[in-house]
Amino acid sequence: MKLRTGLDKLVADDFSAVGKRRVGLLVHPAAVDSQLRHAWDLFRAADHVSVGALFGPQHGLMGQTQDNMIEWEGSRHGKTGIPVNSLYGRHRKPTPETLADIDLLVIDLQDVGARYYTFIWTMLLCLEACAEADVAVMVLDRPNPLGGMVTEGNVLHPDFRSFVGLAPIPMRHGMTIGELARFFVHWRELDVELQVIWADGWQRGQDFAATGLPWVLPSPNMPTLETAFVYPGGCMLEGTMLSEGRGTTRPFEIFGAPYVDGDALAQRLGSLELPGVFFRPLEFEPTFHKFAGQVCGGVQVHVTDRIVFESVLTYTAAISFIREMWPDDFAWKEPPYEYETVKLPIDILAGGEQWRRDVETLRSPLAMKAEWKGKLLNFKVLTESFRHYGS
């Protein structure tokens, strides 16, 4: 069976599931069908569909805002005059005013399978707002690009909720955005009408490369599927004063700092014999963000086997070793970060203080991984009934 996303199915069915309801549309650049037609263009071209408002998550409706933590303001769509509402700025949750003229909020966002990726939290806040405003929600589902079989890392502790984690899910969650929507409604006990248009032809064992779908970068620093595979661990670099490769052509795959000896780091990481990965030493010069214009030493993570590669374990080891090898230079990033002004960014990314404390006490990354297993199993049991796709 040829894979069809929720958007593909809705278009093929001539938007019949929308009916005569006035629509709000939450999308980003990757909200495209299998022919690379954007959802907004398809909705606008449908004669019997009325769109009353547009909403954009972090980085904007069309991914126009580069870098991290750069807010954007709403406006009006130039050709139609329809309001374009920012959900990453003054308001991260739709206001009653922005929902006043719609009956249905349609959400089409390509997630990348990691807890820190803010689009799923924008969806959760939309579900809450729509429950309060008596507006129905339709989620157009898409495959998890990492597949749906594997979970990794720490499960979020409720004391460390933030815009990079608002629900108790692990760093790599293994669910689709539609499955998460169902789980969020249950977990938050939301009284909202939710309909998920499921993707046809996807199985949990498939990563994005197996789908045959075109990859469109959902945010400016998620350019390739390779980026998505390293991201569940690589995003932890944002909680440090190491460059995570923003300002290079391979963000999150490349990382380091001016004081890092790439050869020494690659040799140390290679000695762990981690599965499915090779570490290549290199030097790089970011064009923006941390260490812009400075030559950094570091490594590039080359994933040699996606099936066995463990991103969270890999980057836990990398950060641990850099802190151990260059203790006088290494530093954690200070707040603010993603609207959190008190807690350390590394703690909200990790979902608690224990990950950082383990790194600071030089605990083995393999021992840290062993402690995650029980909570990952509990998460799988908790979410089992919300997983739509088979293996």
Secondary structure, 3 states (H helix, E strand, C coil): CCCECHHHHHHHCCCCCCCCCEEEEEECCCCECCCCCEHHHHHHHCCCCEEEEEEECCCCCCCCCCCCCCCCCCEECCCCCCEEEECCCCCCCCCHHHHCCCCEEEEECCCCCECCCCHHHHHHHHHHHHHHHCCEEEEECCCCCCCCCCCEEEECCHHHCECCECCCCEEECCCCHHHHHHHHHHHHCCCCCEEEECCECCCCCCCHHHCCCCCCCCCCCCCCHHHHHHHHHHHHHHHECCECCCCCCCECCEEEECCCCHHHHHHHHHCCCCCCEEEEEEEECCCCCCCCCCCEEEEEEEECCCCCCCHHHHHHHHHHHHHHHCCCCCCECCCCECCECCCCHHHHHHCCCHHHHHHHCCCCHHHHHHHHHHHHHHHHHHHHHHCCCCC
